[in-house]
Amino acid sequence: MARHARGGSRPPETKGTTTRIANAPRAARGRIPKRGLGLGAALRRIRELHGIGQEVLAEKSGLSQGYLSQIESGSWTAVTEEALGRIANALGVEPWVILAQAAGLKLDQVERFSDDERVWLDAYRALDPEQRETILKVATVMRRPPRKKGGE
């Protein structure tokens, strides 16, 4: 058996195990299949489909070209909702289009909301849980077919 610097011993077959264990999560991530493109690749794809360079997108969105480059390369992954909105607006698409592409969804697989539905959804999200429950009860009652009056 090999001797440790501290006087202990370990079997030779464990030599280098620490390095292999530390690298195991990284190696495992590489084997996990990705469904989507990822945010950066999706952004690059949409930008290129629109025939817009990073410099033009930076100018239109008010974001730096370096920041956009970092997003597209995947080195900057913490993109705020505000930044995503500015990018989408500059590209002439809704933010959900970029996110759907990033997740690997086809656009026809994503349910789109009308403007009226978005107003309702925003209002619903602003409610506390008790208010949401009340609204759902009212909506459930309203959804029922009307009762027939007097044997009609």
ABEGO torsion letter per residue (X at the ends): XBBBAAGBBBBAAABGAAAAAAAAAAAAAAABBBABAEAAAAAAAAAAAAGBBAAAAAAAAGBBAAAAAAAAAGABABBBAAAAAAAAAAAGBBAAAAAAAAAGBBAAABBBBBAAAAAAAAAAAABBAAAAAAAAAAAAAAABBBBBBGGX
